[in-house]
């Protein structure tokens, strides 16, 4: 019998928990799951004899360490900032660990310690990061194996709303942590390399410099750059590649609208607004526009938009940003916190809504003197508002990786990523059973 300790049972953990429970009898697993909302865990395990809901505080070392010490594998679905301390406990207690989050420099520094204790700490095994790495490495390795040289790699991913549930002018609903969406791109300029030239896009221009792609049967998308593309040259073994760019996908006009919020200053999380609990949406907008006697707020906003962006006006009106009757009711709030509440009340998933996860890779490479291009795309539609596309694409790679570690199929040790063929090939193959598949098209680039 093997024991799996799961820290955190939020939305992205739903599909992972279901998969592990469906396979628990076959592989003789017991699941011990903790969340700050114990009733949430109880609902997800639904009385399954192989699982138990726990109510300790996973953020308190003295409470989580005994559970880690008795587990064969820990899966941390906690916010990324807590993974490091969990990893240190796992190293000391010689327990394998999986997290779907980006590897921090501090996590990388634990590599030798993890090796010395004979454990694996698998990171970036969700969707982005995760499936993006695995699907990219599959094509990169195939190009290398036949003697080709990758000269350009662009990759985009986005959690969006499925076409059948797309009923608002922003063409967006939250399928991920809303706060992360509101704060996206802050903390430094986006960096990438294009035709051997380093490029940087500061935050105030992030949502205004966009790439545009189209996917057959699903239409048009726009992508804004992720903060760090350059570090992935090492991840993919493409240190000398002339072009490497990673971005986030949205539907047209979302980014242009969000650029207005950033330009106004509404995405700022660095200070608090005076008497924020008393602020209405209308007063919130007015606080970031100049005083103009005799001009309505609507007219002031139109002046700010300018004629060339007037097509966005209906998006803001739909959000209720001109409403004056209801206050936000959040004391000591930053502009970003009020913006989050404004967006969440209109852009949350409704009953029977389905989300959509979109991934798009574009490779250019040289092969026997010929320039070639490969486009690889994946679109997954969620089952419902619980087993979403986001939950499936984050949780299923984690769960399959857990199975491979517990059954000895992954022998790698230390702090690592799923870029080894022995890891990514079986995971990508099994994901096909869940309709997480990539369409690939190759063409010759004419000079």
C-alpha positions in Angstrom: 0.0 0.0 0.0 1.2 3.5 -0.9 0.0 6.7 0.7 -0.4 9.9 -1.3 -0.7 13.2 0.7 -2.4 16.0 -1.2 -2.0 19.5 0.1 -4.8 21.7 -1.4 -8.1 20.6 -3.0 -9.1 23.7 -5.0 -10.6 23.8 -8.5 -7.4 22.7 -10.3 -7.2 19.6 -8.1 -10.6 18.2 -9.0 -9.6 16.1 -12.0 -6.4 15.0 -10.3 -8.3 13.7 -7.2 -10.8 11.9 -9.4 -8.1 10.1 -11.4 -6.2 9.0 -8.3 -9.4 7.7 -6.7 -10.4 5.8 -9.9 -7.0 4.1 -9.8 -6.7 3.7 -6.0 -7.9 0.1 -5.8 -5.9 -1.1 -8.8 -2.6 0.3 -7.4 -3.4 0.0 -3.7 -3.2 3.7 -2.9 -4.6 5.6 0.0 -5.2 9.3 -0.3 -5.0 11.8 2.5 -6.2 15.2 1.4 -6.2 18.5 3.3 -7.7 21.8 2.4 -8.7 24.9 4.4 -12.2 23.9 3.5 -12.6 20.3 4.7 -16.2 20.1 3.4 -14.7 20.7 -0.1 -12.5 17.7 0.3 -15.4 15.6 1.6 -17.5 16.5 -1.5 -14.7 15.6 -3.9 -14.0 12.2 -2.3 -17.7 11.5 -1.9 -17.2 8.8 0.7 -14.5 6.8 -1.2 -13.0 4.2 1.1 -9.5 4.9 -0.2 -9.5 8.6 0.8 -9.8 10.7 4.0 -10.4 14.4 4.4 -8.0 16.1 6.9 -8.3 19.4 8.7 -4.8 20.4 9.8 -3.2 23.6 8.6 -0.9 22.7 5.8 1.0 26.0 6.1 2.1 25.1 9.6 5.3 23.0 9.6 4.5 21.2 12.9 1.1 20.1 11.6 2.1 19.0 8.1 5.4 17.3 8.9 4.0 14.2 10.6 1.7 13.6 7.5 4.6 14.1 5.1 6.7 11.6 7.2 4.1 8.9 6.8 3.5 9.5 3.0 5.1 7.9 0.0 4.4 10.9 -2.2 3.3 14.5 -1.5 1.4 16.5 -4.1 1.4 20.2 -3.3 -1.4 22.1 -4.9 -0.8 25.0 -2.5 0.0 28.5 -3.9 3.4 28.5 -5.4 5.0 30.6 -2.6 4.5 27.7 -0.1 6.2 24.9 -2.2 9.7 25.7 -1.0 9.1 25.0 2.6 7.1 21.8 1.8 10.1 20.7 -0.4 12.5 21.2 2.5 10.3 19.0 4.7 10.1 16.4 2.0 13.9 16.3 1.6 14.4 15.9 5.3 11.7 13.2 5.6 12.8 11.5 2.3 9.4 11.8 0.6 8.9 12.4 -3.1 7.1 15.6 -4.1 5.2 16.9 -7.1 4.2 20.5 -7.7 2.6 22.0 -10.9 4.3 25.4 -10.3 7.3 27.1 -11.8 10.7 26.2 -10.4 12.0 29.2 -8.4 15.8 29.7 -8.0 15.4 28.7 -4.4 13.8 25.4 -5.4 16.5 24.7 -7.9 19.1 25.2 -5.2 17.6 22.2 -3.4 18.7 19.8 -6.2 21.8 18.3 -4.6 20.0 17.9 -1.3 17.2 16.0 -3.0 19.7 13.9 -4.9 21.5 13.0 -1.7 18.2 11.9 0.0 17.2 9.9 -3.1 14.0 11.7 -3.8 12.4 13.4 -6.8 10.9 16.9 -6.7 9.0 17.2 -10.0 7.9 20.7 -10.8 6.1 22.3 -13.7 4.0 19.3 -14.5 0.6 21.0 -14.9 -0.4 22.7 -18.2 1.5 25.9 -18.5 4.0 25.0 -17.2 3.7 21.3 -17.9 2.0 20.1 -21.0 3.6 23.0 -22.9 7.1 21.6 -22.0 6.2 18.1 -22.8 4.5 18.8 -26.1 7.3 21.2 -27.1 10.1 18.7 -26.2 8.4 16.0 -28.2 8.7 18.0 -31.4 12.1 19.5 -30.6 13.5 16.0 -30.0 11.9 14.7 -33.2 13.5 17.5 -35.2 16.9 16.9 -33.5 16.7 13.1 -34.0 16.4 13.5 -37.7 19.2 16.0 -37.9 17.2 19.2 -38.1 18.1 22.5 -36.3 15.4 24.6 -34.6 15.7 28.3 -35.5 12.5 29.7 -34.0 10.0 28.6 -31.3 6.9 30.5 -30.3 4.5 29.1 -27.7 1.2 30.4 -26.4 -1.3 29.1 -23.9 -4.6 30.5 -22.6 -7.4 29.5 -20.3 -10.6 30.8 -21.9 -14.3 30.2 -22.2 -15.7 27.6 -24.6 -17.5 29.0 -27.6 -20.9 27.7 -26.4 -20.5 29.6 -23.1 -19.0 32.7 -24.6 -21.7 35.3 -23.9 -20.0 38.5 -22.9 -18.1 41.2 -25.0 -14.8 40.4 -23.3 -15.0 36.8 -24.5 -13.5 35.8 -21.2 -14.5 34.2 -17.9 -12.2 33.3 -15.0 -11.0 29.7 -15.0 -8.0 30.4 -12.8 -7.1 32.5 -9.8 -8.7 36.0 -10.6 -6.0 37.8 -8.6 -3.3 36.3 -10.8 -5.2 37.4 -13.9 -5.5 41.0 -12.7 -1.8 41.2 -11.7 -0.5 39.4 -14.8 2.7 40.8 -16.3 3.6 43.0 -13.4 7.0 42.9 -11.7 9.3 43.5 -14.6 9.5 43.8 -18.4 8.6 40.8 -20.6 11.8 39.5 -22.2 12.4 37.3 -25.3 14.7 37.0 -28.3 13.7 37.6 -31.9 16.0 37.1 -34.8 19.0 37.1 -32.4 18.0 40.4 -30.9 16.9 40.7 -27.3 13.5 42.4 -26.9 11.9 43.9 -23.8 8.3 45.0 -23.3 7.5 47.1 -20.2 4.2 46.5 -18.4 2.6 49.7 -19.6 2.9 48.3 -23.2 2.3 44.6 -22.5 -1.3 44.4 -23.5 -0.8 46.7 -26.6 1.9 44.7 -28.4 0.2 41.6 -29.5 0.7 38.5 -31.7 -2.3 37.3 -33.7 -3.0 33.7 -34.5 -5.9 31.7 -35.9 -6.8 28.1 -35.2 -9.0 26.2 -37.6 -12.6 25.8 -36.3 -11.9 28.0 -33.3 -11.1 31.4 -34.9 -8.9 34.2 -33.9 -6.8 34.7 -30.8 -4.3 37.4 -29.6 -1.2 36.7 -27.5 0.7 39.0 -25.1 4.2 38.0 -24.0 5.0 36.2 -20.8 7.5 37.9 -18.4 10.4 35.5 -19.0 10.9 33.6 -22.2 14.7 33.7 -22.2 15.2 31.1 -19.4 13.5 28.5 -21.5 16.4 28.3 -23.9 18.2 26.2 -21.3 15.0 24.3 -20.4 14.6 23.2 -24.0 18.3 22.9 -24.8 18.0 25.7 -27.3 20.7 28.0 -25.9 21.6 29.4 -29.4 18.2 29.7 -30.9 17.6 33.1 -32.7 13.9 33.4 -31.8 12.1 32.1 -28.6 8.9 33.7 -27.4 6.3 32.5 -24.9 2.9 34.2 -24.5 -0.6 34.1 -23.1 -3.7 33.8 -25.3 -6.9 35.8 -25.2 -9.7 36.5 -27.6 -9.5 39.7 -29.7 -10.3 43.0 -27.8 -9.7 41.5 -24.3 -6.1 42.7 -24.3 -6.9 46.1 -25.7 -9.6 46.5 -23.0 -7.2 45.3 -20.2 -4.6 47.8 -21.6 -7.1 50.6 -20.7 -7.3 49.3 -17.1 -3.5 49.3 -16.9 -3.2 52.7 -18.5 -5.7 54.1 -16.0 -3.8 52.6 -13.0 -6.5 50.3 -11.9 -4.2 47.2 -11.9 -1.9 48.7 -9.3 -1.6 46.7 -6.1 1.0 48.8 -4.3 -1.2 51.1 -2.3 -4.6 51.4 -0.6 -7.5 53.6 -1.6 -9.1 55.9 1.0 -12.3 54.6 2.4 -12.3 51.9 -0.3 -15.3 50.1 1.3 -17.5 53.1 0.3 -16.4 53.3 -3.3 -18.8 52.5 -6.1 -17.7 51.3 -9.5 -18.5 54.8 -10.9 -16.4 56.5 -8.2 -13.6 54.0 -8.8 -13.4 54.9 -12.5 -13.8 58.6 -11.7 -10.9 58.5 -9.3 -8.5 57.8 -12.2 -9.9 60.4 -14.6 -9.2 64.2 -14.4 -11.8 66.6 -13.1 -13.7 68.3 -15.9 -16.5 70.7 -14.9 -19.8 70.1 -16.7 -18.7 66.8 -18.4 -20.3 63.5 -17.4 -18.1 60.5 -16.4 -19.2 58.7 -19.6 -17.9 61.6 -21.7 -14.7 61.8 -19.7 -14.1 58.1 -20.3 -14.7 58.5 -24.0 -12.2 61.3 -24.1 -9.7 59.0 -22.4 -10.4 56.1 -24.7 -9.9 58.3 -27.8 -11.7 57.8 -31.1 -9.5 54.9 -32.2 -10.5 52.9 -29.2 -14.2 53.8 -29.0 -15.1 50.3 -30.1 -14.1 49.2 -26.6 -16.7 51.4 -24.8 -19.5 48.7 -24.8 -17.1 46.3 -23.0 -16.7 48.7 -20.1 -20.4 49.6 -20.0 -21.3 45.9 -19.8 -19.0 45.5 -16.8 -21.1 48.0 -14.9 -18.2 50.4 -14.4 -20.6 53.4 -14.5 -22.9 52.0 -11.7 -23.3 54.3 -8.7 -25.7 52.5 -6.3 -23.7 49.5 -5.0 -20.3 49.9 -3.2 -17.5 47.4 -3.3 -17.5 46.9 0.4 -13.9 46.0 0.7 -12.0 48.0 3.4 -8.3 49.0 2.9 -8.3 47.7 -0.7 -5.8 48.4 -3.5 -7.0 49.4 -7.0 -6.2 45.9 -8.2 -8.4 44.4 -5.5 -11.4 46.6 -6.5 -10.8 45.8 -10.2 -10.7 42.1 -9.3 -14.1 42.3 -7.6 -15.6 44.3 -10.5 -14.4 41.7 -13.0 -15.3 38.6 -10.9 -18.9 39.6 -10.5 -19.5 39.6 -14.3 -16.8 37.1 -15.5 -17.2 34.1 -13.2 -18.2 30.7 -14.6 -22.0 30.1 -14.3 -23.8 26.8 -13.9 -23.4 24.6 -16.9 -20.6 26.8 -18.4 -17.7 25.1 -20.0 -14.2 26.5 -20.3 -11.5 26.0 -22.9 -7.8 25.5 -22.7 -5.9 26.5 -25.9 -2.2 25.8 -26.6 -0.3 26.7 -29.7 3.3 26.0 -30.7 5.0 27.3 -33.8 8.4 25.9 -34.8 10.7 26.8 -37.7 13.7 24.6 -38.4 16.3 23.8 -41.0 16.6 20.4 -42.5 18.9 19.5 -45.3 19.1 23.1 -46.5 15.3 23.5 -46.5 13.3 25.8 -44.2 10.3 24.1 -42.6 7.5 25.1 -40.2 5.5 23.0 -37.8 2.3 24.3 -36.1 1.0 22.2 -33.2 -2.2 23.1 -31.4 -4.3 21.7 -28.7 -7.8 22.7 -27.6 -9.6 21.0 -24.7 -13.2 21.8 -23.7 -14.1 21.3 -20.0 -16.8 18.8 -18.9 -18.6 21.2 -16.6 -17.9 23.9 -14.0 -16.1 21.4 -11.7 -14.1 19.2 -14.1 -13.0 22.2 -16.2 -10.5 22.1 -19.0 -8.2 24.0 -16.6 -8.7 21.3 -14.0 -8.1 18.5 -16.5 -5.0 19.9 -18.1 -3.4 20.9 -14.8 -4.5 17.9 -12.7 -4.2 15.0 -15.1 -0.5 15.4 -15.8 0.1 15.6 -12.1 -1.9 12.5 -11.4 -0.3 10.5 -14.2 3.2 11.6 -13.1 2.2 10.5 -9.5 1.3 7.0 -10.9 4.6 6.8 -12.7 6.6 7.7 -9.6 4.8 5.3 -7.4 5.0 2.4 -9.8 8.8 3.0 -10.4 8.4 4.2 -14.1 10.2 7.4 -13.2 13.6 6.8 -11.7 14.9 10.3 -12.0 15.9 12.0 -8.7 16.5 15.6 -7.6 14.7 18.8 -8.6 13.5 18.3 -12.1 11.1 19.1 -15.0 9.1 16.8 -17.3 11.4 17.3 -20.3 12.9 13.8 -20.4 11.5 11.6 -23.1 10.9 8.7 -20.7 8.7 11.1 -18.7 6.8 13.1 -21.3 6.1 10.3 -23.9 3.9 8.1 -21.6 2.1 11.1 -20.1 1.3 12.7 -23.5 0.1 9.3 -24.7 -2.2 8.7 -21.8 -3.6 12.3 -22.0 -5.0 11.3 -25.4 -7.6 9.2 -23.6 -8.9 12.4 -22.1 -9.1 14.3 -25.4 -6.0 16.3 -24.6 -4.4 15.9 -28.0 -2.3 18.0 -30.4 -2.9 18.6 -34.1 0.3 19.0 -36.0 0.8 20.5 -39.5 4.1 20.8 -41.3 4.9 23.0 -44.3 7.9 24.2 -46.3 8.8 27.9 -45.9 9.3 29.5 -49.3 12.0 32.2 -49.5 
